[in-house]
Amino acid sequence: MVATSTVPKLTLNDWLNNPPPRTEWVDGGLIQKQGMTLKHSKLQRRLSTLWSLYADAQNLGGEVYTEAPCRTQNQGRFPDVAYLTPALLTQYGDAKVLPQSFPLSAEIVSPTDLAEDMIAKAYEYLASGGEEVWLVYPDSRWIIVVTANNKQIFGQGEMAETQKALEGFSISVDTLLA
């Protein structure tokens, strides 16, 4: 996903009241999310389906979203995949924009994304109420799972596991990225 600046005069409150699709409000301006490929879309759908099936099978409740808006400390974001716990769903399920980060978020990393930007985004989610972030690198065949106290890299032949949210969920890196 390459981000390009488009309309810098939009305020964060404007974005929160009516977030334009495929945009994020970052560092004082609106950026257009770009770089969505068939592979990206397939992985987004696959991960959201797997998280949903797991939450249902474990009777965890909550809801899994794709491209749902949230507010981090001073930004407006659309994580590729996100899980909202039952308690937060009860509290904010009808909100236009979640006023904090999702407890579990995933970003599918495009070849044009900078690793530093993705790591910064993960920490941004954690600093805004998130518990766990998955950074999925399809071309490198890595899944990096980040929590406030732990960072793990899962590669080919390994099982990626949630650490906090949707506890107990695991998936073979090879299966997810096939």
Secondary structure, DSSP 8 states (H G I E B T S, - for coil): --EEE--TT--HHHHHHS--TTEEEETTEEEEE----HHHHHHHHHHHHHHHHHHHHTT---EEEES--EE-SS-EE--SEEEE-HHHHHHHTT-SSBSS--SEEEEE--TTS-HHHHHHHHHHHHHTT--EEEEEETTTTEEEEE-SS-EEEE-TT-EEE-SSTTTT-EEEHHHHT-
